């Protein structure tokens, strides 16, 4: 049976943006406020992403922020989208998330990625060893999962041992899709910056999925940029903050999230514009009617079980409005 908009769950991916002229303290307050609204609007999860050495992103200490969001809400699931496992000892991750699950029982998710979430120099500062190319990611995942088993081992995660914390694998290509399928784990795909790989990765995951004690059938969540407003024109203008963020990534000139502009063509070359169009081809931007139509098509094409929405919008109140519009669209589908 084909899924429609009324069949899917909807969640939030927060990069905790630091906007031009503001600071991380304000970003943390805005994230807590957004999470409280999201809980009331019916969002299922609120995930935070690990990034480092990025002036426009304040979510570097991801597990601490998960605790902050969970403490300021009461029922929404809170988790990582994701923890970049190669940056950490699996035991430390198990202890951190064991602590979070103990403090907020039944509300914590652990999404895992294998990218560094930063540049090579910062990766060295984090790890003191950058020889790993991700080939040992399956071994790291296995070690981490073992710390949550109820068995008493020579080294135990306390708290952590015996806790049932949902583990997700995150990816922007086929690698994690295949690993998640082999392990029978839920899979989250980063369509918000890798749209060209979305359908092939989903097919890999579905075609290779092996039922497990965790899941009997595949479960997919797709990360998607959505910017909604009262009109298409207003949404397009708001989206220029997202475009400027990715333009900075292209140029390796990272700055706080910039205010919207009237004309992106004045800021980037035709070559850069083509890269932006490719990177953000999966984004959904527009009025309520436009977003609804594009969301319906997106769910029809991907048959996803859940969407997790990233909205890089400069003004906090307009970011709230965008998420409220999307929630209203799905609730009333």
Secondary structure, DSSP 8 states (H G I E B T S, - for coil): ----GGG-EEEEEE--B-BTT--HHHHHHHHHHHHHHHHHHT--EEEE----S-TTB--SSHHHHHHHHHHT-SSSEEEEEEEEGGGS-HHHHHHHHHHHHHHSTT-EEEEEE-S-SS-HHHHHHHHS-----STTHHHHHHHHHHHTSSS--SS--TTTTT---EEEEEESSHHHHHHHHHHT-EEEE-TTT-GGGHHHHHHHHHHH----SS-SS--EEEEEEEEEESSHHHHHHHTHHHHHHHHHHHHT---SB----S-GGGTS-HHHHHHHHHHTTT-EEEEHHHHHHHHHHHHHHH--SEEEEE---SSHHHHHHHHHHHHHHHHT-
